[in-house]
């Protein structure tokens, strides 16, 4: 405890300027914002950004199957940063919209406490304000630089349906439909960017390219609820009608495992693979996902199954590129 000055002690007031805490510099602010954006999206880098990016790259490398005119492989590889920008920027908009909701704060406190909301880095108001800037900025970049403005607007509408209108909570079938439609737009945009299809320039997706995007959306529609296996506690807290909570955990696992096996057999045949190695490799990857769905049911294992599912999706995306490569080498 500090002693009071005695009556005989003269206290001289300081005449110098009071010390002030300096405001963080521009670089510090940018680093802090980037850290928040990173935490918002990092959970979906392997399970979403990676598959969607590879769809575009593999598709653009598949010769005239999906896109006309075709690009040289080195041109496609040089466009990789732009493909990642397309995917990640749209994902950021979704995560801002999703994680700003009060129900998401409650869910993430149980499932993902490291996220910016439940960890206290930002609040709902700050996330909403970030959306006011990011949505027009992202759409402008997509129109002016990437040539994917319509896809960006379509994804913004689906984000609104999923989050603000609670389409992601209403019923697991509706949720899968919205996500499958979103994957279709993501994959279409990723392919267009990887192929260098810019407005005003000749070139477009082929009919087969559109059919492949539709087929992949069918895969997503019938298997996407694999992600709900790991989030049951949080989904129950926010009253989300996810597949495990509506169907029951055991039945839900079967509704993932069987479609995974079906697509693992059907899609290699769809591409005309007679090579046992390719068909067997894709099937074994799918069988691994299906086996894990049925054999392991703890939360940690379900998270790993979700990640392996994403790698299985990548193996499907590689099929048309493998077809084209094998034909070129023959």
N, C-alpha and C positions, 0 to 999 in steps of 0.2 A: 504494500500500500504506500503511495507517495505521501510524503510529509508536506503539510501546508507551510508556505513561507512564513517566517515570523514577522512581527510588526516592524522589526529593525532591519529587515532585509528588503532592499529595493529591487523590485522586479522590473526589468527593462523589456518592454515589448519589442518583439522582433520587427524590424522595419523592412526586411528583405521580402521578396516575392514568395508567396506560398508555393510549395512544390505541387505540380500537377501530374497526374498520370497521363502519359502520352497515349494518344489513340493508336490502335493498331494500323500499321501501314497497309498499302494496297496489296502487297504480296501476301501479307498475313491474312487479310480478309479473303483473298482469292483461295488461299490454301484451306482456310476454314470452310468455305462454301464447297470446295471440291471434296473435302473430307465428308461433309454431310451428304453430298450427292453419291459419293462412293458407298457410304453406309446404307443409303436408301436402296441401292441397286446390286450390291455385291452378292446377295443371296441368289440372284438369278443369272449370274454371269456364266456359270457352267451349264445350268439347266435351261437357259433361254438364249442368251446372247451367242454362245458357242453354236448351238444347233442352227439358229436362224442365219447366222453368218455363213456357216458351211453350206447351207442350202443354196445360197446365192453363188458362192464360189464354185461348188461342184456343178451347179446348173450351167454357169457361164463357161465352164471348161468342158461341157458335154457336146461341143460342136454345134451343129444346126438343129439338134433335138428340141431345144427350148427357145432359142433366140436367133433371129436373123437381122442384120448380118452377124457373123461370129467374130470373136476377138482372139488375138494371140494369147497364149498362156501368160506371158510376161505382163501383158496389159491387164489381165484379170487380177494377177497378184498385186500389181501396183494400185489397184482400186480397193484392196482389202481395208485400208484405214477408213475409206468412205463408207464401205459396207458396215463396218463396226459402228461408225457414227450414226448411220441410219437406224440401226437396231437399238443402240444404247440410248439415243436421244428420245426415241418413242417409248422405250422402257422407263426412262426417267419420268416422263409425263404420267405414265400409269402409276408408278410408285408414289409420286407426289399426291395424286388423287386418292390412291388407296390408303396410304399411311396417315393421311391427315384426318381421317374419320375417327370419331370417338370410339366406335366399336373396334377399329383397328388398333387403337392404343391399348384397349383392354386385351385383345387377342395377342398382340405382340408382347405384352408384358408376360404372357405365359409361354409363347412359342419362340419368340425372338427378342429377348430383352435388350440386346445390343443395338437395336435399331435406334435412329435418332429420336423418335418420339418417346418411347418408354424409358430410354436412358437419360432423358432430360436435356438433350442438346437443342431441340427445337420444340415448338408447340404447334397446335393446329393452325393458329393464325399465321405463323411464319410460313408454314407449308402452303397455305392457301395463297399468301402473297407471292411466294415463289412461282406458283402456277400462273398467276397473272402475268408474269414476265416470260416464263419458259414456254407456255403454249404458243403465243404469237411468234416468239423467237424461233422455236423449232419448226413451225410451219413455214416461216419465211425462208429458213435455210433449206428446207426440203424443196420448196418451189424454185428458189434461186440457184441452188448449188447441186442438189442431188437429183432433181427431176422427179421427185416422189411426193409432190404436194397432195394429190388425191388420196394416196395411201395414208399420209399423215393425218388428214382430216377424217378419213374413215376410222382410223385407230382412235382418234380423239372422241368420236361419237361412241364407239364401242366401250371406251374407258368410262364415259359418262353413264352408259347403260349398266355397266358392271358395278360401278362404285356408287354413284349418286342416286341411281334408281334401284340399287340393291339387287341387280340381276345376278350378281355373284353369290347372293345369300338366299335367294328365293327358292331355288330347287337345283339339285346337282345337274340335272339334264340341261336346264336353261344355262347354267354356268358353263357346262362343256360346249354348248352351242356357241355362246359368245366367244369363248376362248378359241374354238376351232375357226370361227370367222376371223378373229384377230390374227391367228397364225397364218391364215390364207393371205391377208394383207401384208403381214411381215415378210412372208416368203416371196410374195410377188415383188415387193419393194426391194428386198435384198437381191433378188435375181436381176432386176432392172439396173440397180446401181453397179453390181458386179459386171454386167454386160455393157455398161456405158450407154444405156438408152436414155438420152437426154431429150427434152422437148425441142421440137424443131429439127431434129436430126432423123435420118431414115433408120428404121429398125423397130421391131416389136416382138412380143412373145408369140410363139407359135401355138397352134391348137394343142399340140402335145404338151407344151409348157403349161398351158392352163389346166389341162387334164391332170398333170402331175401335181400341181398345186392343190387341186380338188381332192385327189387321192390322199395326199398327205393330211389335208384337213380332216378326212375320214379317219385316219389313224389317230389324230389328236382327239376328235370327238369321242372315240370309243375307248381311249386309254388314259386321257388326261387326269381322271380322278385318282390315278396313282399318287398324285401329290397330296391328296386329302388324307391318306393313311397316316402321315406323320403329324398332321395338324388337328387331330381330333379334339384334344383338350381345348385349344383355343377356339375352334369352330363351335364347340358346344357353349363356350362362354359368350360368344357373340350371337348365338342362336342361328347359325348358318346351317342350312339344310344340305349338308354335304353328303356324298354317297355313303361313307361308312356309318353316319348317324341315321340316315334314312333306311338303308338296306340292311344294316348290320355289318360288322367288320368282316365276318367270314364270307358272306355273299359278295360283298364289295371286292374282296381280293379275287374271287373267281371271275367277276366281271371285268377285271383288269387282265388276269392271266390268260384267259381264253382268247380275247381279241389280239393280245400281243403275239401269241403263237400263230393265230390265223394270218396276221399281216406278215409275220416272219416267213411264212411259207408262200403266201400269195404274191407279194411284191417282187421277189426274185423271178417268179414265173411270169409275172406281168411284163418284166423287161426281157424275157426270153432267155434267161440264164439256163444253160445246160451244163455249165461248169460246176461240178460238185463242190469244189472248194469255196466258191463265192456263196452259193446257196446254203451250204452247211455252216459257213461262218456267220451269216446273218441269222440263220435259224438258231444256232447255239447262243448267240447274244440274246435273242428274244427268249429262248428257253431259260437262260440265266435270270432274266427279269421275272419271268413267270414263276420260277422256282422260289426266288426270294420272296415274292409276294405271298406265297403259300406257306413257306417254311419258317419265316421270321416275322414276328409281329411286334417287337418292341420298337420304341420311338427312334432309337439310334439306327437300327437296321432299316427302318422305313425311310429314313433320310438318305441312307446309302442307296437303297433301291431306287429312289427318285433320281439320284444322280446317274445310276447305271441305266435307267430308262432313257435319260437324255443322250447317253452315249449310243444306246440302241437306235434312237432316232437318227443320230448322225450316220450310223451304218446304213440306214435306209436311204438317207439323202445321197450317199455316195454311189448308189446302184447305177444311176444313169451315166455317171462319169466312168465307172468301171466298164459298162457296156461299150461306150464310145472308145475307150482306151484299148480294150481287147480287140475291137474290130479294126482299129487303126494299125495295131501290131500284127494282125493276121495276114 
